[in-house]
Amino acid sequence: MAEGGALPALEWSRFESAIINGFRQLRDRYLHRVRGEGTLEDGSDSLEQGGSDSLRDMLPVDMQLYILTFLTPEDLCKLGMTNKYWHSFVQDRLLWKYFLLRDHPTWSSIDCHSLPDLDVLNSCLCESPNGKECNYMSIYLRSCPKTRRSMRSRNPIYGAVTSFLQSLVMQGEPRFAMFGPGLEQLDDSLVTRMMNSPDLRPVVSIVQRQIDGVGSGVTFQLKEDKFNILTLYSTTRSERDRARAEQNASVNKMFISEGMEHGELKPVYSLIPQVKEVCKVVDGFIYVANAESHKRHNRGEEVAQIQAMMDPLLGAQRRPMLVLSCVTNPEDKRIPCVYIAHELCLNNLNRQWMVQNTVASTLSGLSEGVAWILAEVGKKM
């Protein structure tokens, strides 16, 4: 072994030649078979005649798996369509668990249909969560944003029909209540950026319709769609500025504490009457979560406040919720959206939801989230 653990040039050359030769034989075998030229005159298989020259014979299974880790999951699926051997080989559980554990922190979104179990994410590479056998390939393809978008794009007619019916049925612009600590705790204001965005154009501001000074409404337009956002803050602007300057937590005026849940150390909240009226008239909710990993978060309190806003007595449960998982700047370290969904106990909500990574200073990810919730509201109306 050469210095630093690298292979000597001669050994590396032999290794590279073996890989290239094996893939050439694999290519030749299946290209010839597709063209009807894959068998010899006596009917025997040409690769079987080669015997030990095949890629499978020259490389151990663990080496083949190691090589496959350098492929993207999309390329791996394409490889699996070449023949029965690779179709079976690319479904290796360990390989797909490696992809899942490696890639999920970088996913830009997750929704109610694709959230993987926390036991799966927290288990070691060689462990099975709770001793259960999991289909990691299925989990990955169901959860990965790229494959989710690919599956939706296979039904473009459905999307066109939905948009057409939505234009016929919807009366006026949909309304969303936007709330959450990410509106106030970040170093850059998401709402201010939205008001000055060239892509998300504010059309009408309804600042006169304030709710005890803690809320206001704005009509935005994204492409051809107009929608209203009623922004609900925990306190008035002067109180928020004072709390930020003094680095103190301000008292949330939207919620009334009802103590702790019986038998459990979980807070219970109800809404002030004005916010209840807002919840009765909106078509969906936008929760702005603080996803910055270097800050402390009281997720238990956030869960209780989300449950108060989602009270079934205040409106239909089919109304969707978009969670904007926000950081201030693109370079800020964030909590992955998969963990945000688990920390906020979103799977306990009896409604459609999606968590979308968003950057307050650039509004990256915001248009994708807004497009999702507009589509969901269109399906329900």
Secondary structure, 3 states (H helix, E strand, C coil): CCHHHCCCHHHHHHHHHHHHHHHHHHHHHHHHHHCCCCECCCCCEHHHHHHHHCHHHHCCHHHHHHHHCCCCHHHHHHHHCCCHHHHHHCCCHHHHHHHHHHHHHHCCEEECCCCCCHHHHHCCCCCCHHHCCCCHHHHHHHHCHHHHHHHHHCCHHHHHHHHHHHHHHCCCCCEEEEECCHHHHCCCCHHHHHHCCCCEEEEEEECCCCCCCCEEEEEEEECCEEEEEEEECCCCHHHHHHHHHHCCCCCCCCEEEEEECCCCCCEEEEECHHHHHHHHHCCEEEEEEECECCCCCCHHHHHHHHHHHCCHHHCCCCCCEEEEEEECCCCCCECCHHHHHHHCCHHHCCCCEEEEEEECCCCCCHHHHHHHHHHHHHHHC
